[in-house]
Amino acid sequence: MADFYELLGVSRGASADDIKKAYRRRARELHPDANPDDPTAEDRFKEVARAYEVLSDTDQRARYDQFGEAGLGGAGGQGDFFGGGGGGGINDIFEAFFGGGFGGGQRGPSGPPRGQDLEVVADIAFEQAVFGANIPVSVRTASVCDTCSATGAAPGTSATTCAGCQGTGQVRRVRQSLLGQMVTSGPCNQCGGVGQLIASPCTTCRGEGRVIGEKTYNVDVPAGVDNGSTLRLSGRGAVGPRGGGTGDLYVHLRVAEHDRFVRDGDDLVGDLVVSVAQAALGTEIEFETLDGTETVAVPAGSQYGKVFVFRGKGVPHLNGRRTGRGDLRVVLRIEVPTKLTEKEAELLRAFAAARGESVNDTDHSLLGRIKSAFS
């Protein structure tokens, strides 16, 4: 889910009154009855409702500002969007606007809500992206409370069935709105959609059945991933409250640059630097690839930019119909010396003269400077 403040269109320092006004405006815009031709209206409406539910509650807002959704009881669960344990503030707003909560009456018992999905960025080396790796990834998340074994009830006690919804977690309502009669179904206000009530909450998790902390997973990075690739780890997100399901963990990969290679799709590209003499006369040079040493045979007369291709020495094809790997392209770069000895300069001038080429004839040797002084 997007940032709650962004969903309502307010800043993180917005007052309670500003948040309420923003929610009223967004709720009128996105209510499904006002957008009958928009199939996404219901989901967007629920997201805005969930954002207001959290930000309008002082305690939940403080936990959200500090820990994000991982710090919320039931955060991210679909059964949490309406009338949670905070006194039914969301349903009160719905009733003032539309005559009831939204849900359509087709939903079954919600039970404990699923935990929210989490996201984390992992930095990996260039070689790890090419060949794959197993890396540790740490994330702040909600885990099962060991004290109460996720029940939320103090040791020696247990939850009781909610009388308001008879344990289903859902209640149906008939309301008259400006758009006509609405039969709606939503989570029970008394139990927050869980179907159970806790008289003696666990002191460790305060009745949540889960605690917030740091957790580390070992993640298998497949060979061939690229910068910006995302890995989905099912069931590695936050645990839902009171034994609710676990969300997913999304790992966004950030690949470091290599000092000798760049990536072009599934191909690798690197430079081979040779001298003018080597390019003109030809040579054989040992070139270090990611797989080991290869011999590059540079023919005589090779020009700047000539490409040597090594098949199957690139990046493995990932999740495609092709198997194997891309290619390694080695691009010839000819290095022109910037400093010459007197002998080297003399040889080059003789070479230029033999080819009939004009060059600067200034002689910077000691003898040349003496000759210039008496000329």
Buried (B, 14 or more C-beta within 10 A) or exposed (E): EEEBBEBBEBEEEBEEEBBBBBBBEBBEEBBBBBBEEEEEBBBBBBBBBBBBBBBBBEEBBEBBBEBBBBBBBBBBBBBBBBBBBBEBBBBEBBBEBBBBBBBEEEBEBBBBBBBBBBEBEBEBBBBBBBBBBEBEBEBBBBBBBEBBEBBBBBEEBEBEEBEBBEBBBBBBBEBEBEEEEBEBBBBBBBBBBBBBBBEBBBEBBEBBBBBBEEBEBEBEBBBBBBBEBEBEBEEBBBBBBBBBBBBBBBBEBEBEEBEEBEBEEBBBBBEBEBEEEBBBEBBEBEBEBBBEEBEBEBEEEBEEEBEBEBEEBBBBBBEEEEEEBBBBBBBBEBEEEEEEEEEEBEEBBEBBEEEEEEEEEEBEEEEBEEEEEEE
